[in-house]
Amino acid sequence: IDGALTSEAIITGRGEGQEGAQVKINGANVLLSPDGTFQGEVGLERGYNLITIESAKKYSKSAIEHRRIVFNQDETLGLAW
């Protein structure tokens, strides 16, 4: 979801693409399954992250979408004595 806040350092992006399309998440190729769906993991850095999803068929213009995610890592530390 665009604008999401998470405490997870790695998230999984999922979506659907057209048959024969090449899909990339942040520049890394992602395989389409036979039913046209895809998923890929993205490691987040603390704070604001921009995730780019790009899809293109051969000889076609790329379709690009962006998702903004905020990684708010819990910095509390519990100690047991």
N, C-alpha and C positions, 0 to 999 in steps of 0.2 A: 504494500500500500504506500503510495507516495506520501511523504511527510511522516512516516512512522517513527516511533521512538522504541528502541530495543535495548536490552541488556545482554543480548547474545552477540558474541564476537564473530560468529559465522552464521549467515542466513542462507536459505535456499530459495532461489527465485524459480517460479514455474510459469509456464505459458503455453500458447499454441502458435504454431507457424504453418504457413502454407506448404504443401507437399513440394519437395525439391528446393526449398529455401535453405540458405545458410544462415544460421543464427549465431550471434556472438553476445556474450555478456562481458562488459568491460574489456573487449578486445579478444577474449578467449573463445574459441569455437565450442559450440554446444551441439550435441547430436540430437536430431529429431527422432522420436520414436515412430513406429509405423502408423500410429494414429494421429501424428502431427503435433504431439505435445513435446515439451522439453523441460528440463530443469537443470540448474547449475548452482553451485555453492559460491558465495562471495564472502571473503574475509573483510571485516570492517575495521576501520581505525577509529579511535576514540573521537567523538564529536561528529561533525557533519560529513556524510559520504554521498557522493553522486554516483549512481549506478546507471550505466548506459546499456540498453538492449537494442541490438541492431539485427535486422532481418533483410535479406535480399535474395532474389532469384537471379539466375544467370541473365545477364543483359538487362537487368531492371534497376531502377533507382532504389536505394536502401530506404527502409522505413526505420526510423530511430525513435525510441522512447527513453525517457529518463525517469528514474525514481530517486527521491531524496530520502535518506535514512539517517537518523541520528542514533549513534551508539553511545549510550550513557552507562558506562561500566561502573558498577558499584565499587567504590573505593574503600568501603569499610573493611576492617580486618578484625577477626575475632581470635582471641588468644585464650587457651585453656591452661590453667596452672594446677 
